[in-house]
Amino acid sequence: MTNHLKAATRDCRVRRVIYSSVAVGDDRKEDRVEILRVSRANNGLDGVSGFLWTDGLSYIQVLEGNPETVTLLLTRIAADPRHRDVRILSDQIDGKKAFSDWAMGSLTSDRDGAVLREQVARFLRHAPDDVRTVFGPLVANG
Ligand SMILES: Cc1cc2nc3c(=O)[nH]c(=O)nc-3n(C[C@H](O)[C@H](O)[C@H](O)COP(=O)(O)O)c2cc1C
């Protein structure tokens, strides 16, 4: 393979990380809105996709994308003062993304989200095991 071709060959592996954390802050609803706004803007540019669940007390997020990009993003997120106790629940390399259409999907535990909850439940039926194991009970139990 020539150097030119090597340079053109992109890393096609996807790193998918799921973590939980404890929400910190006086206005978590406002935090969530702001986190989603910034995430959707940044992740769209960085080719990162994922999903953020929160009940106002904890966050559970899945992030997937180029392995180096995800590592840098995780470092940034772990240092964010709006949460603490970031714990990795699953960390896998996969051949393709599970959430490719979602720059950052989101679900809260409130009862108004029934339609979205059903959409996510449908999506989860075909999701990889690591994603289904963590998010399945959250979507089922609200
Ligand atoms: C629970 C949580 C999830 C976050 N998820 C993302 C994310 O997916 N993408 C992102 O760019 N920033 C995310 N952030 C925000 C980052 O910590 C950081 O504030 C942001 O990336 C800085 O972006 P900026 O340099 O464009 O201001 C998250 C923060 C928290 C607390």
The ligand as an SDF file (V2000), in Angstrom:
LIG
                    3D

 31 33  0  0  0  0  0  0  0  0999 V2000
  -23.4510   14.2840   31.6490 C   0  0  0  0  0  0  0  0  0  0  0  0
  -22.7090   15.1200   30.6180 C   0  0  0  0  0  0  0  0  0  0  0  0
  -22.6700   14.6880   29.2950 C   0  0  0  0  0  0  0  0  0  0  0  0
  -21.9860   15.4290   28.3260 C   0  0  0  0  0  0  0  0  0  0  0  0
  -21.9560   14.9730   27.0300 N   0  0  0  0  0  0  0  0  0  0  0  0
  -21.2670   15.6810   26.1000 C   0  0  0  0  0  0  0  0  0  0  0  0
  -21.1950   15.2170   24.7580 C   0  0  0  0  0  0  0  0  0  0  0  0
  -21.7140   14.1710   24.3830 O   0  0  0  0  0  0  0  0  0  0  0  0
  -20.4980   15.9920   23.8720 N   0  0  0  0  0  0  0  0  0  0  0  0
  -19.9020   17.1650   24.2190 C   0  0  0  0  0  0  0  0  0  0  0  0
  -19.2860   17.8060   23.3690 O   0  0  0  0  0  0  0  0  0  0  0  0
  -19.9690   17.6230   25.4840 N   0  0  0  0  0  0  0  0  0  0  0  0
  -20.6360   16.9140   26.4240 C   0  0  0  0  0  0  0  0  0  0  0  0
  -20.7100   17.3920   27.7040 N   0  0  0  0  0  0  0  0  0  0  0  0
  -20.1640   18.7320   27.9890 C   0  0  0  0  0  0  0  0  0  0  0  0
  -18.6660   18.7090   28.1740 C   0  0  0  0  0  0  0  0  0  0  0  0
  -18.3510   18.3150   29.4870 O   0  0  0  0  0  0  0  0  0  0  0  0
  -18.0560   20.1040   27.8900 C   0  0  0  0  0  0  0  0  0  0  0  0
  -18.7040   21.0670   28.7060 O   0  0  0  0  0  0  0  0  0  0  0  0
  -18.2620   20.5240   26.4560 C   0  0  0  0  0  0  0  0  0  0  0  0
  -17.9140   19.4840   25.5820 O   0  0  0  0  0  0  0  0  0  0  0  0
  -17.3870   21.7610   26.1420 C   0  0  0  0  0  0  0  0  0  0  0  0
  -17.6760   22.1260   24.8490 O   0  0  0  0  0  0  0  0  0  0  0  0
  -17.1330   23.5080   24.2320 P   0  0  0  0  0  0  0  0  0  0  0  0
  -15.6320   23.4170   24.3360 O   0  0  0  0  0  0  0  0  0  0  0  0
  -17.6510   23.5220   22.8220 O   0  0  0  0  0  0  0  0  0  0  0  0
  -17.7180   24.6000   25.0880 O   0  0  0  0  0  0  0  0  0  0  0  0
  -21.3570   16.6460   28.6950 C   0  0  0  0  0  0  0  0  0  0  0  0
  -21.3940   17.0620   30.0370 C   0  0  0  0  0  0  0  0  0  0  0  0
  -22.0580   16.3150   30.9890 C   0  0  0  0  0  0  0  0  0  0  0  0
  -22.0910   16.7960   32.4230 C   0  0  0  0  0  0  0  0  0  0  0  0
  1  2  1  0
  2  3  1  0
  2 30  2  0
  3  4  2  0
  4  5  1  0
  4 28  1  0
  5  6  2  0
  6  7  1  0
  6 13  1  0
  7  8  2  0
  7  9  1  0
  9 10  1  0
 10 11  2  0
 10 12  1  0
 12 13  2  0
 13 14  1  0
 14 15  1  0
 14 28  1  0
 15 16  1  0
 16 17  1  0
 16 18  1  0
 18 19  1  0
 18 20  1  0
 20 21  1  0
 20 22  1  0
 22 23  1  0
 23 24  1  0
 24 25  2  0
 24 26  1  0
 24 27  1  0
 28 29  2  0
 29 30  1  0
 30 31  1  0
M  END
$$$$
